[in-house]
C-alpha cells in the first residue's frame, strides 16, 4: 500500500470515528480504530501488541488503538 493510500485510509477512518461518536454507534467507532501510518511503527516497540490486540477483539472489544496512534 502506498503512502497516499495509507493517508486516504486514515482520513476515512477519522471521518468514520467522528460519525460513530456523533451517532453513538460503538461498532462504527471500533471498526474505524485502524491506523495504517503510525501504529505499525509504534506496535513494534510493544512486546506482544499484536497478540493482545487479536485477543481483545476476539473477546469482544470494539476497537484497539495505541494511545496517540489512531485517527
C-alpha positions in Angstrom: 0.0 0.0 0.0 1.4 3.4 -0.9 1.8 6.3 1.5 -1.1 8.1 -0.2 -3.4 5.1 0.2 -2.5 4.9 3.8 -3.3 8.6 4.3 -6.6 8.2 2.5 -7.4 5.2 4.7 -6.5 7.1 7.9 -8.6 10.2 6.9 -11.5 7.9 6.1 -11.2 6.3 9.5 -11.1 9.7 11.2 -14.3 10.7 9.5 -15.9 7.3 10.4 -14.8 7.7 14.0 -16.3 11.2 14.2 -19.6 9.9 12.7 -19.5 7.0 15.2 -19.2 9.4 18.1 -21.9 11.7 16.7 -24.3 8.9 16.2 -23.4 6.9 19.3 -22.6 3.8 17.2 -20.0 1.9 19.1 -19.4 -0.7 16.4 -18.7 2.1 13.9 -16.2 3.7 16.4 -14.4 0.4 16.9 -14.2 -0.5 13.2 -12.6 2.9 12.5 -9.8 2.5 15.0 -7.3 1.3 12.5 -4.1 3.4 11.8 -2.0 2.4 8.9 0.7 5.1 9.3 1.9 5.3 12.9 0.6 2.2 14.6 2.9 -0.2 12.6 5.9 1.7 13.9 4.7 2.0 17.5 3.5 -1.5 17.7 7.0 -2.9 17.1 8.0 -1.2 20.4 5.3 -3.0 22.4 6.1 -6.7 23.1 3.1 -8.8 22.4 1.0 -6.0 21.0 -0.4 -7.9 18.0 -1.4 -10.9 20.2 -3.1 -8.6 22.8 -4.9 -6.8 20.0 -6.1 -10.0 18.5 -7.3 -11.4 21.8 -9.0 -8.2 22.9 -11.0 -8.1 19.6 -11.8 -11.8 19.9 -13.1 -11.3 23.4 -15.5 -8.5 22.4 -13.5 -5.3 22.4 -15.0 -3.0 19.7 -11.6 -1.5 18.9 -8.0 -1.3 19.9 -5.5 1.6 19.5 -2.2 2.7 20.8 -2.7 6.0 22.5 -2.0 8.8 20.1 -1.6 6.4 17.1 -5.2 6.4 15.8 -7.2 8.8 13.8 
